[in-house]
Amino acid sequence: MEKLSIETLVLEVEGALLRSSSTFPYFMLVAIEGGGFLRGFLLLLLYPIICLMGNEFGLRVMVMVCFFGVKKNSFRVGRTVLPKFFLEDMGFEEFELLSKAKRRVGVTKMPRVMVESFLRDYLGVELVFGRELQEFGGFYTGLTKDDNGWMEKENIAFKDLVFGKENISGGVMGLCSSSKHGKHLVFSHCKEIYYVGEVEKRNRKPVPRETYPKPLIFHDGRLAIRPDPVNAIAIFMWLPFGILLSVLRLTIAVTLLFYCTIPLAITGIKWKVRGEAPSSLNLQNSINHPNTKSAAGQLYICNHKTLLDPNVISLALNRKASSVSYGLSQFSAMISPIKINWLTRNLEEDRKRMERILSRGEDLVVCAEGTTCREPYLLRFSPLFTELTDQIVPVAIDLHVSMFYATSVSGHKWMDPFYFLMNPYTCYELEFLEKVDTSRVRTGYCSRFDMANHVQKQIGKALGFECTMLRRKDKYMMLA
């Protein structure tokens, strides 16, 4: 272990780093997230044949199915979707060895565009060797470049870029699967090679989230579960029922949401509410205090999990509140059980619009992060809400889904509610926190930024989430 701290480590991704030797789940992610459910269904139908073809030919078939006709410039699955599943599949022992290596080289039999972002961005790998895909007119053909050609080219790059003029007879370590068939040429430069057996791989512990070299905060894609063959069969078997169930749940939500929630609970949508929400009586009493600003309506500040957050808060309050949005689709606004008010991204105009809503006596729900975050992190809170009223109610929100994510960056956002409602079961968790006095901002005793950070910390503490200073712009710069 100590020796590896000054050595170069050549690591085989499938054979050593990942606990699972099967690449099928990652190709299924590429097929569904990059090409749609029909492409994924075709891959699933071909899976029994792929298993009979042998590793090399079966892999070529999966590459063809997943990449044929995909536009090269719009392919982002390798950067936005796959890293989450790679991180969750890493073996802890191999990850420790990798972290001790001075220089790191990754080798994979998958196309390089699937693995490179994960290895470079999250593990600090300097060189990534994998299959190169052929393209024509800006689209992938589904074919890979000649094996001997690209392997020899990468072998030269390994010697020139990693070692330069240094003596490569020094300690270059290799870590790969016990199978010696089809090893990359760069392993011939390794002074020592350690082999990882299949039994060892299955017994490896996953890498804890807190030890990730780079926090996993943003990722995209619709699938919330790893699509191994069993899960993939379950997804496609559930899909027709899920579509019908989403329509049923939507009908119930639009017509009965504030009258009877039992039908929604029977279909598998659960919610847990903690803390004491302000009652209508308390709100009415607050109107009688003339020294408070915009006190007619109560302002609720929450973190952001899905477009349905304001609806769930209204459900917990047992009365319809209003919400605000910048870019909600017209369809989502049309089916919303509560009123949606549009903002302009002009701070002064948006402040006036929200003040008018509160002055009319309407409760207002504001998702202060400005965009959704799936992972246990809080993005920076916009300070605009601190100037609207003298008291706000923070609401901590967490969401658990079973099959599909209800948010998307690159997909069709108008379908977000349907993906949420297609889940076999979901659970929303809400906690109403103690009111926060924001009058200090108006009187100059506290800056609006400090107040926004204070509310963010209160919600983060209640959820056990880590607070960050990342913004909506950072999310879209990475994912879109």
LINBELFEN-V5628 format. One record per residue. N is the residue number from 1. PHI is phi in whole degrees, 0 to 359 (none if undefined). OMEGA is omega in whole degrees, 0 to 359 (none if undefined). D_CENTER is the distance of its C-alpha to the mean C-alpha in Angstrom with 1 decimal. Layout:
# LINBELFEN-V5628
[[N:PHI:OMEGA:D_CENTER] [N:PHI:OMEGA:D_CENTER]]
This chain:
# LINBELFEN-V5628
[[1:none:181:33.5] [2:292:182:35.4] [3:295:181:36.5] [4:295:182:33.0] [5:292:179:32.3] [6:240:183:34.5] [7:254:169:33.9] [8:268:181:31.8] [9:249:174:29.5] [10:260:190:28.9] [11:242:174:26.1] [12:273:187:25.5] [13:295:184:21.9] [14:290:187:22.5] [15:280:186:25.8] [16:230:188:25.1] [17:290:184:21.6] [18:274:180:19.7] [19:288:178:21.1] [20:262:179:21.1] [21:275:183:23.5] [22:279:176:22.4] [23:265:183:20.4] [24:303:181:20.3] [25:302:182:16.8] [26:286:175:15.4] [27:290:176:17.9] [28:295:176:16.9] [29:297:178:13.3] [30:296:182:15.1] [31:297:184:17.6] [32:285:185:15.5] [33:284:181:12.7] [34:262:184:15.4] [35:229:178:18.4] [36:109:184:17.9] [37:292:179:18.9] [38:295:177:22.5] [39:295:177:21.9] [40:295:179:19.9] [41:294:176:22.8] [42:297:178:25.2] [43:298:179:23.6] [44:295:178:23.8] [45:297:182:27.4] [46:276:186:28.2] [47:301:178:26.8] [48:301:179:30.2] [49:291:180:31.9] [50:300:180:29.5] [51:295:182:30.2] [52:274:186:33.9] [53:278:188:33.7] [54:97:188:33.1] [55:300:186:30.3] [56:292:183:31.1] [57:291:177:32.0] [58:297:179:29.2] [59:294:179:26.7] [60:296:178:28.4] [61:295:179:28.2] [62:296:177:24.4] [63:298:180:24.1] [64:297:182:26.5] [65:296:187:24.7] [66:279:189:21.2] [67:250:183:22.4] [68:299:177:25.6] [69:81:179:25.7] [70:278:180:22.2] [71:289:185:22.6] [72:298:185:22.1] [73:290:181:21.2] [74:259:180:18.4] [75:279:182:16.7] [76:237:185:13.3] [77:300:180:11.6] [78:296:181:12.9] [79:261:189:11.2] [80:255:186:7.8] [81:245:189:7.2] [82:295:182:9.8] [83:307:179:9.5] [84:302:183:7.2] [85:284:174:10.0] [86:296:181:12.7] [87:299:181:12.2] [88:288:182:12.4] [89:259:182:15.5] [90:289:173:17.3] [91:275:187:20.8] [92:293:182:21.7] [93:295:180:25.2] [94:293:178:24.3] [95:296:178:21.7] [96:297:177:24.5] [97:297:181:26.9] [98:297:182:24.6] [99:292:180:24.2] [100:273:182:28.0] [101:285:179:28.7] [102:286:179:29.9] [103:229:188:28.9] [104:230:178:26.3] [105:230:180:26.4] [106:254:179:23.9] [107:233:180:25.4] [108:218:174:23.7] [109:270:175:25.2] [110:282:174:22.2] [111:303:185:22.1] [112:299:182:21.4] [113:294:178:18.9] [114:279:193:16.5] [115:246:191:16.9] [116:300:182:18.1] [117:299:179:15.1] [118:299:184:13.8] [119:292:182:17.4] [120:286:188:18.4] [121:283:186:15.5] [122:255:184:14.7] [123:243:178:18.1] [124:68:178:20.5] [125:287:185:22.1] [126:278:181:24.9] [127:231:179:25.6] [128:235:180:23.7] [129:249:179:26.0] [130:203:182:25.0] [131:293:175:26.2] [132:262:182:26.8] [133:268:174:26.4] [134:282:179:29.2] [135:223:178:28.8] [136:213:180:31.2] [137:63:180:31.2] [138:86:180:27.6] [139:240:175:26.3] [140:287:179:25.7] [141:270:184:28.5] [142:88:179:26.9] [143:254:177:29.5] [144:256:179:29.3] [145:289:184:31.8] [146:307:184:34.8] [147:304:184:34.0] [148:298:182:36.9] [149:296:184:36.4] [150:286:178:32.9] [151:291:178:33.4] [152:292:178:36.5] [153:297:179:35.0] [154:290:177:32.2] [155:297:178:34.9] [156:293:179:36.7] [157:298:179:33.6] [158:299:182:33.0] [159:289:185:36.6] [160:282:188:36.8] [161:273:182:33.5] [162:277:187:32.9] [163:252:182:36.5] [164:61:181:38.5] [165:264:180:42.1] [166:289:178:41.4] [167:282:184:43.0] [168:281:176:40.4] [169:283:176:42.5] [170:293:188:40.9] [171:289:172:38.3] [172:254:183:35.6] [173:262:175:33.7] [174:240:178:32.0] [175:226:186:29.6] [176:208:180:29.2] [177:287:181:29.8] [178:290:177:33.2] [179:286:182:33.8] [180:266:183:35.7] [181:283:173:35.5] [182:71:180:34.0] [183:287:179:33.2] [184:293:183:32.3] [185:298:183:35.3] [186:294:178:33.8] [187:291:178:34.3] [188:291:179:38.0] [189:270:184:37.9] [190:281:177:36.7] [191:288:177:39.4] [192:225:177:37.8] [193:233:177:35.3] [194:254:183:33.7] [195:255:179:32.8] [196:251:181:30.2] [197:280:181:31.4] [198:295:179:29.5] [199:295:178:30.6] [200:299:182:29.4] [201:299:182:25.9] [202:293:182:25.6] [203:268:181:26.7] [204:291:175:24.3] [205:276:175:22.2] [206:289:179:18.5] [207:279:178:17.5] [208:299:182:16.8] [209:303:184:13.7] [210:291:179:16.3] [211:259:176:17.9] [212:303:178:15.1] [213:300:178:16.9] [214:228:182:14.2] [215:301:174:11.6] [216:271:183:8.0] [217:251:183:7.0] [218:245:169:5.0] [219:203:185:3.1] [220:236:181:4.7] [221:105:184:7.0] [222:265:186:8.9] [223:277:179:9.5] [224:262:179:8.6] [225:237:180:11.5] [226:288:186:12.8] [227:277:171:15.3] [228:290:185:18.4] [229:308:181:21.6] [230:293:179:22.1] [231:294:179:18.7] [232:296:176:19.0] [233:298:180:22.4] [234:297:180:21.2] [235:298:184:18.6] [236:285:174:21.4] [237:289:182:24.0] [238:280:189:22.0] [239:308:180:21.0] [240:298:178:24.5] [241:293:180:24.8] [242:296:178:21.4] [243:296:178:22.5] [244:296:180:25.8] [245:294:180:24.3] [246:296:178:22.0] [247:295:178:25.1] [248:297:180:27.1] [249:297:179:24.6] [250:296:179:24.4] [251:298:179:28.2] [252:296:184:28.6] [253:296:183:26.2] [254:289:186:28.1] [255:265:189:31.5] [256:237:191:31.5] [257:307:184:28.6] [258:261:179:31.0] [259:243:180:33.9] [260:204:182:32.7] [261:261:182:29.3] [262:300:179:30.6] [263:301:178:29.9] [264:293:180:26.1] [265:295:180:26.2] [266:296:182:28.2] [267:280:175:25.6] [268:112:176:22.9] [269:267:183:21.3] [270:248:173:21.9] [271:211:178:21.7] [272:235:182:23.0] [273:241:176:24.7] [274:238:181:26.0] [275:84:183:28.2] [276:255:178:30.9] [277:281:177:30.0] [278:301:180:32.8] [279:276:178:35.3] [280:299:180:36.9] [281:295:179:40.1] [282:297:180:38.6] [283:293:180:37.2] [284:295:178:40.7] [285:294:181:42.4] [286:292:180:40.2] [287:295:185:41.5] [288:282:179:44.9] [289:265:186:44.0] [290:288:184:45.1] [291:276:180:44.0] [292:268:183:40.3] [293:265:177:38.3] [294:52:187:36.7] [295:273:184:37.3] [296:294:178:37.9] [297:244:181:34.2] [298:268:179:31.7] [299:259:178:28.6] [300:251:180:25.4] [301:246:183:22.6] [302:226:167:19.2] [303:283:192:15.6] [304:236:177:13.3] [305:252:177:11.0] [306:215:177:12.2] [307:295:184:15.3] [308:272:183:17.3] [309:306:180:17.4] [310:298:178:20.9] [311:296:181:22.1] [312:291:176:21.3] [313:296:177:23.0] [314:300:179:25.9] [315:297:179:26.1] [316:293:178:26.4] [317:282:183:29.0] [318:63:173:30.8] [319:202:184:31.5] [320:282:174:30.0] [321:254:175:28.4] [322:260:175:27.5] [323:224:180:24.2] [324:235:182:23.6] [325:206:175:21.3] [326:268:190:21.2] [327:232:178:19.7] [328:294:180:19.5] [329:293:180:20.9] [330:299:180:24.5] [331:295:179:23.8] [332:297:178:21.3] [333:293:183:23.9] [334:291:183:26.6] [335:269:182:25.3] [336:291:178:24.3] [337:291:180:26.8] [338:246:184:27.0] [339:283:177:28.1] [340:254:177:25.8] [341:248:187:27.2] [342:268:176:26.3] [343:255:188:25.9] [344:245:189:27.0] [345:72:168:25.2] [346:265:191:28.8] [347:302:182:28.8] [348:293:180:32.4] [349:293:179:32.2] [350:294:178:29.0] [351:298:180:30.7] [352:295:181:33.7] [353:296:180:31.9] [354:289:176:30.2] [355:296:178:33.5] [356:295:179:35.3] [357:298:180:33.0] [358:293:182:33.6] [359:292:177:37.3] [360:280:180:37.7] [361:87:180:36.8] [362:270:170:33.4] [363:289:183:30.5] [364:231:177:27.6] [365:253:180:23.9] [366:237:174:21.9] [367:273:194:18.2] [368:289:180:18.9] [369:288:179:15.6] [370:85:176:16.0] [371:201:184:12.4] [372:279:174:9.6] [373:223:185:7.3] [374:282:188:5.3] [375:271:183:6.6] [376:285:177:10.4] [377:225:174:11.2] [378:247:176:13.2] [379:281:181:13.6] [380:297:179:17.3] [381:277:173:19.2] [382:293:184:21.5] [383:278:185:25.1] [384:301:185:26.5] [385:293:183:26.6] [386:291:183:28.9] [387:258:187:31.7] [388:271:185:31.7] [389:205:183:33.4] [390:272:178:34.9] [391:218:176:32.8] [392:231:177:29.2] [393:248:176:27.5] [394:288:178:24.1] [395:232:179:21.9] [396:268:185:19.1] [397:237:171:16.5] [398:226:185:14.2] [399:222:176:12.9] [400:237:178:12.9] [401:243:186:12.4] [402:252:185:14.1] [403:217:186:13.2] [404:234:172:11.2] [405:276:182:8.4] [406:260:177:10.5] [407:227:180:8.7] [408:203:174:8.8] [409:256:184:9.9] [410:264:182:12.0] [411:271:178:13.0] [412:277:186:15.7] [413:292:180:14.8] [414:293:179:18.0] [415:270:182:16.7] [416:306:179:13.9] [417:299:181:16.6] [418:292:178:17.7] [419:296:176:14.5] [420:298:183:14.5] [421:284:178:18.2] [422:278:181:18.0] [423:297:176:16.5] [424:305:174:19.4] [425:208:177:18.9] [426:220:178:16.7] [427:217:174:17.6] [428:264:176:17.4] [429:240:180:18.7] [430:238:173:20.6] [431:224:176:22.9] [432:277:182:25.4] [433:267:179:26.4] [434:295:180:29.8] [435:300:178:30.8] [436:246:179:30.5] [437:278:180:33.5] [438:258:181:32.6] [439:296:180:36.2] [440:296:176:36.4] [441:291:181:34.4] [442:293:181:37.1] [443:272:175:39.9] [444:88:180:38.6] [445:277:182:38.2] [446:210:178:34.4] [447:284:181:32.3] [448:295:179:29.7] [449:289:178:27.1] [450:296:179:28.2] [451:293:178:28.1] [452:297:178:24.5] [453:293:178:23.5] [454:297:179:25.6] [455:295:177:23.8] [456:301:180:20.4] [457:294:179:21.8] [458:297:179:23.3] [459:291:178:20.1] [460:299:179:18.3] [461:295:180:21.3] [462:295:182:21.4] [463:270:188:17.8] [464:78:180:17.9] [465:265:177:15.0] [466:269:179:15.5] [467:275:178:16.6] [468:232:174:15.8] [469:253:178:17.6] [470:287:183:14.8] [471:237:177:15.1] [472:304:181:13.9] [473:300:179:15.6] [474:296:179:13.7] [475:298:184:10.3] [476:286:174:12.2] [477:295:181:14.2] [478:278:189:11.5] [479:265:186:9.7] [480:243:none:12.8]]
